[in-house]
Amino acid sequence: MRLLLDTHTFLWAFDSPERLTPSMRGLLEDPAVDRWVSVVALIEIAVKAQKGKLELPLHREYFLDQIAALGAKLLPIGAEHCFTMFSLPRHHGDPFDRLLISQAKSERLTIATRDGAFAAYGVPTVW
């Protein structure tokens, strides 16, 4: 399985693992699962932290360490991801989530999310 972590899944994996389901914790620990954290999640975290909605150390090394601890890779934003967004219907109003959906569609990834709105886009999800 190739798994793209939604922002909340990434945050909870290291900050509140008790909020993850047992099956999600299993996927995050399974060495056979190819895990990805998108640059989109890092941007969303920065925006929310700057608005006072998150209290986390905003240091490059902190997040790179969290990504490494998960055995994940960082997924950059590419032009194709943006072009895929052009054709997405507006089932979901959150631009960060829409870009994650675009990345998952472009890269053929399954999104690790509890957000039920992702299903309307036909992208595979797990929780």
C-alpha positions in Angstrom: 0.0 0.0 0.0 1.1 3.5 -0.8 -0.3 5.8 1.9 -0.5 9.7 1.8 -1.1 11.0 5.3 -3.8 13.7 5.7 -2.5 16.5 7.9 -4.4 15.4 11.0 -3.2 11.9 10.6 0.4 13.1 10.4 0.0 15.3 13.5 -1.7 12.7 15.5 0.9 10.1 14.6 3.5 11.9 16.8 1.4 14.3 18.9 -1.7 12.3 19.9 -1.3 8.7 18.7 -4.3 7.6 20.9 -6.5 9.5 18.5 -5.6 7.1 15.7 -7.5 3.8 15.2 -5.7 0.6 16.0 -5.7 -0.3 12.3 -4.2 3.2 11.4 -1.5 2.7 14.0 -0.8 -0.7 12.4 -0.4 0.9 9.0 1.9 3.5 10.3 4.1 0.8 11.9 4.0 -1.7 9.0 7.3 -1.7 7.1 5.5 -2.9 4.0 3.5 0.3 3.8 5.0 3.1 1.7 4.2 6.3 3.7 4.2 9.8 2.3 3.8 13.2 4.0 3.0 16.0 1.6 4.5 19.5 1.6 0.8 20.5 1.6 0.5 19.2 5.2 3.5 21.3 6.2 2.0 24.4 4.7 -1.3 23.7 6.4 0.5 23.2 9.8 2.4 26.5 9.3 -0.8 28.4 8.5 -2.7 27.0 11.4 0.2 27.5 13.9 0.5 31.1 12.8 -3.2 31.6 13.4 -2.7 30.2 16.9 -4.7 27.0 16.2 -1.7 24.7 16.8 1.0 24.8 19.3 4.0 23.0 17.9 7.7 23.7 17.5 7.9 25.3 14.1 11.4 24.2 13.3 12.5 22.4 10.1 14.4 19.7 12.0 11.4 18.9 14.2 9.2 18.0 11.3 11.9 16.3 9.3 12.5 14.2 12.4 8.8 13.3 12.7 8.7 12.3 9.0 11.8 10.2 9.5 10.4 8.6 12.6 7.3 7.5 10.6 9.6 6.0 7.9 7.8 8.4 5.5 9.0 10.3 2.5 8.2 14.0 1.7 6.0 14.5 -1.3 6.6 17.8 -3.1 3.9 19.8 -4.9 4.2 19.4 -8.7 2.5 21.1 -11.6 0.5 17.9 -12.4 -0.9 18.0 -8.9 -2.1 21.5 -9.5 -3.5 20.7 -13.0 -5.4 17.8 -11.5 -7.1 20.3 -9.1 -8.5 22.1 -12.2 -10.9 19.2 -12.8 -12.0 18.4 -9.3 -15.6 19.2 -8.4 -16.1 21.3 -5.3 -17.3 18.6 -3.0 -14.8 19.8 -0.4 -14.1 23.5 0.2 -10.7 23.1 2.0 -8.0 23.9 -0.5 -5.4 21.9 1.4 -7.5 18.8 1.3 -8.3 19.4 -2.4 -4.6 19.5 -3.1 -4.0 16.3 -1.1 -6.7 14.7 -3.1 -5.1 15.9 -6.4 -1.8 14.5 -5.2 -3.3 11.1 -4.3 -5.1 10.9 -7.7 -1.9 11.9 -9.6 0.4 9.6 -7.7 -2.1 6.7 -7.1 -1.9 7.0 -3.4 -4.4 6.0 -0.7 -5.2 8.8 1.8 -5.0 8.1 5.5 -7.9 10.3 6.7 -10.9 10.3 8.9 -12.5 12.9 6.7 -15.5 11.3 4.9 -15.7 14.0 2.3 -12.6 12.6 0.5 -14.7 9.6 -0.7 -16.8 11.9 -3.0 -13.6 12.2 -5.2 -13.2 8.5 -5.8 -9.8 8.5 -4.2 -9.1 5.5 -2.0 -9.0 6.2 1.8 -8.3 4.3 4.9 -9.0 5.0 8.6 
